[in-house]
Amino acid sequence: MVDAHQTFVIVGGGLAGAKAAETLRAEGFTGRVILICDERDHPYERPPLSKGYLLGKDERDSVFIHEPAFYAQAHIELHLGQPAVHLDPAAKTVRLGDGTLIAYDKLLLATGAEPRRLHIPGTGLAGVHHLRRLAHAERLRGVLASLGRDNGHLVIAGAGWIGLEVAAAARSYGAEVTIVEPQPTPLHGILGPELGALFTDLHSEHGVRFHFGARFTEIVGHDGMVLAVRTDDGEEHPAHDVLAAIGAAPRTALAEQAGLDVVDRADGGGIAVDAALRTSDPYIYAAGDVAAADHPLLDTRLRVEHWANALNGGPAAARAMLGQDVSYDRIPYFFSDQYDLGMEYSGYAPPGSYDQVVCRGDVGKREFIAFWLSEGRLLAGMNVNVWDVTDTVQQLIRSGAPLDPEKLQDPSVPLESLVP
């Protein structure tokens, strides 16, 4: 039972947390809504940090989810620059870094993720960067512009989405770029060898150098500044700046300290939640990058670190907190823009889960749709420079129906006609 005397607390000022707070008010909740943010900036979206804002195309204010006045107007109590440092489920309290103790009736953990760190010598040098927060992007934007002016060299650890998007931005400024990646292609664990090579070619055409099958072992510096990167195969790459883009780790410390169930890192990590995004404590929920949810459609526990999951997961958790019947079964979705390539990916097809990849369109011209299949059933689809097909791709995944691969890759067969 929800009433006006209840207090709902949200820990985490990213997209999931902000949209959850907005949804509570939109659904008519009249109790207290408290949003705790460990950053001093108002809640903002993260995709622009490696895309439009980093490229210099978008202004700083464009990243914010709401105007600052929105929170007061919606009677959302905002605590900026205040980390939550202790959670007591028995007392139903959260303690902030300044000692403030906040009592809750229900709590949402939307604590997100943080960049994984390089555990090698030299990471304390001035030119070593991560990209997760607005402050990181502000700093990196200036660094890339400077490297471009001075013909400087950026070396990136990791050929995932962040590494590739920053590489594209760096080349747009004119910086020299080398990417060191232990796998044989970019995005190998997501797209597999079949499509990963597409991104090797794309970036190579724009002057990015790749060093596959290797890892950083040391960042060499002088007087506190980066000079070079050494790898485990004996190579040395000159560098003025370094970006560590080796993935993100869910911020589960608060949940672990409180005794909530969490998932092992080997299984993806995160706070374990059910399909209603409820944790092992019935009064605590989790959403966004930190939540490892039982997915009712995909029949697996899944943690998704992408914008769409935060956008939709935050509101779903808010509705569950209000006692609504929630079964969060969104198809995972993400997008990327690199140079003149725009793509959208829907579904979930980790290595070993599929037995066939087919493409519709012209792969050479980078205008196509790729489909990952298992026994004829669609697990995932990626449209590259082809638009307005995401809904149909997701319908095909959701149907679970066997598909004819020949029809799937035949552009003369309307994709919509294959939906049962």
C-alpha positions as CSV (number, residue, x, y, z in Angstrom):
1,M,0.0,0.0,0.0
2,V,1.4,3.4,-1.1
3,D,0.4,6.6,0.6
4,A,1.4,10.2,0.9
5,H,3.3,9.7,4.1
6,Q,5.8,7.3,2.5
7,T,9.4,8.2,1.5
8,F,10.9,6.6,-1.6
9,V,14.7,7.1,-1.9
10,I,16.7,6.6,-5.1
11,V,20.5,6.2,-4.9
12,G,22.1,7.1,-8.2
13,G,21.8,10.3,-10.2
14,G,22.2,8.8,-13.7
15,L,19.5,8.2,-16.3
16,A,17.8,5.3,-14.5
17,G,17.6,7.2,-11.2
18,A,16.3,10.4,-12.8
19,K,13.7,8.7,-14.9
20,A,12.5,6.6,-11.9
21,A,12.0,9.8,-9.9
22,E,10.1,11.4,-12.8
23,T,8.0,8.3,-13.2
24,L,7.0,8.2,-9.5
25,R,5.5,11.7,-9.9
26,A,4.0,10.9,-13.3
27,E,2.2,7.9,-11.8
28,G,0.7,10.0,-9.0
29,F,2.9,9.2,-6.0
30,T,2.5,12.1,-3.6
31,G,5.0,11.0,-0.9
32,R,8.6,12.2,-0.6
33,V,11.0,11.4,-3.4
34,I,14.7,11.8,-2.6
35,L,17.3,11.4,-5.3
36,I,20.9,11.0,-4.1
37,C,23.7,11.8,-6.6
38,D,27.4,11.5,-5.8
39,E,28.3,13.9,-8.6
40,R,27.8,17.7,-8.2
41,D,26.2,17.9,-11.7
42,H,22.5,17.4,-12.2
43,P,21.6,14.0,-13.7
44,Y,22.8,13.6,-17.2
45,E,22.9,11.1,-20.1
46,R,26.1,9.3,-20.8
47,P,26.1,8.5,-24.6
48,P,27.0,12.1,-25.5
49,L,30.2,11.8,-23.5
50,S,31.7,9.6,-26.2
51,K,29.7,11.0,-29.1
52,G,28.4,14.5,-29.8
53,Y,29.8,16.3,-26.7
54,L,33.2,14.7,-27.1
55,L,33.3,15.5,-30.8
56,G,32.5,19.2,-30.0
57,K,29.2,19.1,-31.8
58,D,27.0,19.4,-28.8
59,E,27.0,21.9,-25.9
60,R,27.5,20.9,-22.3
61,D,23.9,21.7,-21.4
62,S,22.6,19.3,-24.0
63,V,23.6,16.2,-21.8
64,F,21.3,17.0,-18.9
65,I,18.1,14.9,-18.6
66,H,16.0,17.7,-17.1
67,E,16.3,21.4,-16.6
68,P,17.6,22.1,-13.1
69,A,14.3,23.7,-12.1
70,F,12.4,20.4,-12.9
71,Y,13.4,18.8,-9.6
72,A,12.0,21.5,-7.4
73,Q,8.9,21.8,-9.5
74,A,8.3,18.0,-9.2
75,H,9.0,18.1,-5.5
76,I,12.0,15.8,-5.9
77,E,14.6,16.4,-3.2
78,L,18.0,16.4,-4.8
79,H,21.2,15.7,-2.9
80,L,24.1,16.6,-5.2
81,G,27.7,15.7,-4.5
82,Q,26.6,13.3,-1.7
83,P,27.6,9.6,-2.0
84,A,25.5,7.1,-0.1
85,V,28.1,5.3,2.1
86,H,26.0,2.9,4.2
87,L,22.7,1.1,3.8
88,D,20.9,-0.5,6.7
89,P,18.0,-2.7,5.4
90,A,16.9,-3.6,8.9
91,A,16.5,0.0,10.0
92,K,15.5,1.1,6.4
93,T,18.1,3.9,6.4
94,V,20.7,5.3,4.1
95,R,23.7,7.3,5.4
96,L,25.3,9.9,3.2
97,G,28.9,11.0,3.2
98,D,28.2,14.0,5.3
99,G,26.6,11.9,8.0
100,T,23.0,12.7,7.0
101,L,20.7,9.7,7.8
102,I,17.7,9.2,5.5
103,A,14.9,6.8,6.3
104,Y,13.0,5.2,3.5
105,D,9.9,3.0,2.9
106,K,11.2,1.8,-0.4
107,L,14.6,2.2,-2.0
108,L,15.9,2.0,-5.6
109,L,19.6,1.4,-6.2
110,A,20.6,2.9,-9.5
111,T,24.3,3.2,-8.7
112,G,25.5,2.4,-12.2
113,A,29.0,1.2,-13.1
114,E,32.5,2.6,-13.0
115,P,35.5,2.1,-15.4
116,R,37.6,-0.9,-14.8
117,R,41.2,0.1,-13.9
118,L,44.5,-0.9,-15.4
119,H,46.5,-2.6,-12.6
120,I,49.9,-1.9,-14.1
121,P,52.8,0.5,-13.4
122,G,52.3,4.1,-14.6
123,T,48.6,4.5,-14.2
124,G,49.2,7.5,-11.9
125,L,50.7,9.6,-14.7
126,A,49.0,12.8,-15.7
127,G,48.0,11.6,-19.2
128,V,46.1,8.5,-18.2
129,H,42.3,8.9,-18.7
130,H,39.0,7.1,-18.2
131,L,35.6,8.0,-19.7
132,R,32.5,7.6,-17.6
133,R,31.6,11.0,-16.1
134,L,31.0,14.4,-17.5
135,A,34.2,15.7,-15.9
136,H,36.1,12.9,-17.7
137,A,34.6,14.0,-21.0
138,E,35.3,17.7,-20.4
139,R,38.9,16.9,-19.7
140,L,39.2,14.4,-22.6
141,R,37.7,16.8,-25.1
142,G,40.4,19.3,-24.3
143,V,43.1,16.6,-24.5
144,L,41.9,15.4,-28.0
145,A,41.9,19.0,-29.3
146,S,45.4,19.5,-28.0
147,L,46.6,16.2,-29.5
148,G,45.2,17.2,-32.8
149,R,46.9,20.6,-32.9
150,D,50.2,19.1,-31.9
151,N,50.1,15.9,-33.9
152,G,50.0,14.0,-30.6
153,H,49.4,10.3,-30.1
154,L,46.6,8.6,-28.1
155,V,47.0,5.0,-27.2
156,I,43.8,3.2,-26.2
157,A,43.5,0.0,-24.1
158,G,40.4,-1.8,-25.4
159,A,38.5,-2.0,-28.7
160,G,35.0,-2.0,-27.2
161,W,32.3,0.7,-27.8
162,I,34.0,3.4,-25.7
163,G,37.5,2.7,-27.1
164,L,36.2,2.9,-30.7
165,E,34.0,5.9,-30.2
166,V,36.9,7.8,-28.6
167,A,39.2,6.7,-31.4
168,A,36.8,8.2,-34.0
169,A,36.5,11.4,-32.0
170,A,40.3,11.6,-31.6
171,R,40.8,11.2,-35.4
172,S,38.2,13.9,-36.1
173,Y,40.5,16.3,-34.1
174,G,43.5,15.0,-36.0
175,A,45.2,13.0,-33.3
176,E,47.2,9.9,-34.0
177,V,45.5,6.8,-32.5
178,T,46.7,3.3,-31.6
179,I,44.3,0.7,-30.1
180,V,45.7,-2.3,-28.2
181,E,43.2,-5.1,-27.9
182,P,43.8,-8.7,-26.7
183,Q,41.1,-10.2,-28.9
184,P,41.6,-10.7,-32.7
185,T,39.0,-8.1,-33.7
186,P,37.2,-5.1,-32.1
187,L,34.0,-5.9,-30.3
188,H,34.9,-9.6,-30.5
189,G,32.8,-10.7,-27.5
190,I,29.7,-8.8,-28.7
191,L,29.7,-9.2,-32.5
192,G,32.0,-12.2,-32.9
193,P,34.7,-12.5,-35.6
194,E,32.1,-12.3,-38.4
195,L,31.3,-8.6,-37.8
196,G,34.1,-7.4,-35.6
197,A,36.4,-7.2,-38.7
198,L,34.0,-4.6,-40.1
199,F,35.2,-2.2,-37.4
200,T,38.8,-3.0,-38.0
201,D,38.4,-1.9,-41.6
202,L,36.4,1.2,-40.8
203,H,38.9,2.5,-38.3
204,S,41.9,1.5,-40.3
205,E,40.6,3.5,-43.3
206,H,40.5,6.5,-41.0
207,G,44.1,6.1,-39.9
208,V,43.7,4.2,-36.6
209,R,46.4,1.6,-36.0
210,F,45.4,-1.7,-34.2
211,H,47.6,-4.0,-32.2
212,F,45.7,-7.1,-31.6
213,G,46.5,-10.1,-29.3
214,A,48.2,-7.9,-26.7
215,R,47.7,-6.2,-23.4
216,F,49.3,-3.2,-21.6
217,T,52.0,-4.1,-19.2
218,E,53.3,-0.7,-18.3
219,I,52.8,3.0,-19.0
220,V,56.2,4.6,-19.2
221,G,56.6,8.3,-18.2
222,H,59.0,11.1,-17.4
223,D,58.4,13.9,-15.0
224,G,54.9,12.7,-14.4
225,M,53.9,12.7,-18.1
226,V,53.2,9.7,-20.4
227,L,55.9,8.8,-22.9
228,A,54.9,5.3,-24.1
229,V,53.0,2.1,-23.5
230,R,54.6,-1.3,-23.3
231,T,52.7,-4.5,-24.1
232,D,53.1,-8.1,-23.1
233,D,54.5,-9.1,-26.5
234,G,57.4,-6.8,-26.1
235,E,56.2,-3.9,-28.2
236,E,56.4,-0.2,-27.2
237,H,54.0,2.4,-28.5
238,P,54.9,6.1,-28.2
239,A,52.1,8.0,-26.5
240,H,51.3,11.4,-25.1
241,D,48.0,10.3,-23.6
242,V,46.4,7.0,-22.7
243,L,42.7,5.9,-22.4
244,A,41.8,2.9,-20.4
245,A,38.6,1.5,-22.1
246,I,38.6,-2.0,-20.8
247,G,35.0,-2.2,-19.6
248,A,33.0,-1.2,-16.6
249,A,32.3,-2.8,-13.2
250,P,28.9,-2.5,-11.6
251,R,28.9,-0.5,-8.4
252,T,27.6,-3.1,-6.0
253,A,29.6,-2.1,-2.8
254,L,26.5,-0.6,-1.1
255,A,24.4,-3.6,-1.9
256,E,27.1,-6.1,-0.8
257,Q,27.6,-4.2,2.5
258,A,23.9,-4.4,3.1
259,G,23.9,-8.2,2.5
260,L,21.8,-8.1,-0.7
261,D,22.3,-10.9,-3.2
262,V,24.9,-10.1,-5.9
263,V,26.1,-11.9,-9.0
264,D,29.6,-13.2,-9.3
265,R,31.8,-11.1,-11.6
266,A,32.5,-14.3,-13.7
267,D,28.7,-14.3,-14.5
268,G,28.6,-10.6,-15.3
269,G,28.3,-9.1,-11.8
270,G,25.6,-6.8,-10.5
271,I,22.8,-6.8,-8.0
272,A,20.5,-9.8,-8.5
273,V,16.9,-8.7,-9.1
274,D,13.8,-10.5,-10.3
275,A,11.7,-9.6,-13.3
276,A,10.1,-6.8,-11.3
277,L,13.6,-5.5,-10.5
278,R,13.2,-6.4,-6.8
279,T,16.3,-7.4,-4.9
280,S,16.6,-10.1,-2.2
281,D,15.1,-7.4,0.1
282,P,11.4,-6.8,-0.7
283,Y,11.7,-3.1,0.0
284,I,14.8,-2.5,-2.2
285,Y,14.9,-2.5,-6.0
286,A,17.7,-2.0,-8.5
287,A,17.8,-0.7,-12.1
288,G,20.2,0.4,-14.8
289,D,23.8,-0.7,-15.3
290,V,24.0,-2.2,-11.8
291,A,21.0,-4.6,-12.0
292,A,21.4,-8.2,-13.1
293,A,17.8,-9.1,-13.9
294,D,15.9,-12.3,-14.5
295,H,14.8,-11.7,-18.1
296,P,11.4,-13.4,-18.6
297,L,11.8,-13.5,-22.4
298,L,15.4,-14.5,-22.8
299,D,15.2,-16.9,-19.9
300,T,18.6,-15.8,-18.4
301,R,19.9,-13.4,-15.8
302,L,21.2,-10.4,-17.7
303,R,23.0,-7.2,-16.9
304,V,22.9,-4.6,-19.6
305,E,25.2,-1.5,-19.6
306,H,23.4,0.6,-22.2
307,W,21.3,3.8,-22.4
308,A,18.0,2.1,-23.4
309,N,18.2,-0.2,-20.3
310,A,18.6,2.8,-18.0
311,L,15.9,4.8,-19.9
312,N,13.3,1.9,-19.5
313,G,14.5,0.2,-16.4
314,G,14.3,3.2,-14.1
315,P,10.6,3.7,-14.9
316,A,9.9,0.0,-14.6
317,A,11.4,-0.1,-11.2
318,A,9.4,3.0,-10.1
319,R,6.2,1.3,-11.1
320,A,7.1,-1.9,-9.3
321,M,7.8,0.2,-6.2
322,L,4.3,1.6,-6.5
323,G,2.9,-1.9,-6.4
324,Q,2.1,-2.3,-10.1
325,D,2.6,-5.6,-11.8
326,V,5.9,-5.3,-13.6
327,S,7.7,-7.9,-15.8
328,Y,10.7,-6.2,-17.3
329,D,11.3,-8.0,-20.6
330,R,12.7,-5.3,-22.8
331,I,15.0,-6.5,-25.7
332,P,18.5,-5.2,-25.0
333,Y,19.3,-2.3,-27.4
334,F,22.2,0.0,-28.0
335,F,23.5,2.2,-30.7
336,S,26.8,3.7,-31.9
337,D,28.1,6.4,-34.3
338,Q,31.6,6.2,-35.6
339,Y,32.7,8.4,-38.6
340,D,30.0,8.0,-41.2
341,L,28.8,4.7,-39.7
342,G,25.7,4.6,-37.6
343,M,24.4,1.3,-36.1
344,E,21.8,-0.1,-33.8
345,Y,21.9,-3.5,-32.2
346,S,19.0,-5.4,-30.7
347,G,19.0,-8.7,-28.8
348,Y,21.5,-10.9,-27.0
349,A,23.8,-13.3,-28.8
350,P,27.0,-14.0,-26.8
351,P,29.7,-16.1,-28.2
352,G,28.6,-19.8,-28.5
353,S,24.9,-19.0,-28.4
354,Y,24.4,-18.8,-32.2
355,D,25.1,-21.1,-35.0
356,Q,24.7,-18.8,-38.0
357,V,25.1,-15.2,-39.0
358,V,23.4,-13.9,-42.2
359,C,23.4,-10.4,-43.7
360,R,20.8,-8.5,-45.8
361,G,22.2,-5.7,-47.9
362,D,25.7,-4.6,-48.9
363,V,28.3,-5.3,-46.2
364,G,31.0,-3.8,-48.4
365,K,29.2,-0.5,-48.6
366,R,28.3,-0.8,-44.9
367,E,24.6,-0.6,-45.6
368,F,23.2,-3.9,-44.2
369,I,21.4,-5.7,-41.5
370,A,23.2,-8.6,-39.7
371,F,21.2,-11.4,-38.0
372,W,22.5,-13.9,-35.4
373,L,20.5,-17.1,-35.5
374,S,20.3,-20.3,-33.4
375,E,18.5,-23.2,-35.0
376,G,16.7,-20.6,-37.2
377,R,15.5,-18.4,-34.3
378,L,16.7,-14.9,-34.2
379,L,18.8,-13.9,-31.2
380,A,20.0,-10.5,-32.3
381,G,20.1,-8.1,-35.2
382,M,22.3,-5.2,-36.1
383,N,21.4,-2.6,-38.7
384,V,24.3,-0.6,-40.1
385,N,23.4,2.6,-42.0
386,V,19.9,1.2,-42.5
387,W,17.1,2.8,-40.5
388,D,13.6,2.3,-39.2
389,V,13.9,-1.5,-38.8
390,T,14.6,-1.8,-35.0
391,D,11.0,-2.4,-34.1
392,T,10.7,-5.2,-36.7
393,V,13.9,-6.8,-35.6
394,Q,12.8,-6.8,-32.0
395,Q,9.4,-8.3,-33.0
396,L,11.2,-11.1,-34.8
397,I,13.4,-11.8,-31.7
398,R,10.4,-11.6,-29.4
399,S,8.4,-14.1,-31.5
400,G,10.9,-16.9,-31.1
401,A,9.6,-18.3,-34.4
402,P,12.0,-20.2,-36.8
403,L,13.0,-18.1,-39.7
404,D,14.1,-19.0,-43.2
405,P,17.7,-17.6,-43.5
406,E,17.4,-17.2,-47.2
407,K,14.3,-15.0,-46.9
408,L,16.0,-13.1,-44.0
409,Q,18.9,-12.1,-46.2
410,D,16.9,-11.4,-49.3
411,P,16.2,-7.7,-49.6
412,S,13.3,-8.3,-52.0
413,V,11.4,-10.0,-49.1
414,P,9.9,-7.3,-46.8
415,L,11.3,-7.8,-43.3
416,E,7.9,-7.1,-41.8
417,S,6.4,-10.1,-43.8
418,L,8.6,-12.5,-41.7
419,V,7.0,-11.5,-38.4
420,P,4.5,-14.2,-37.5
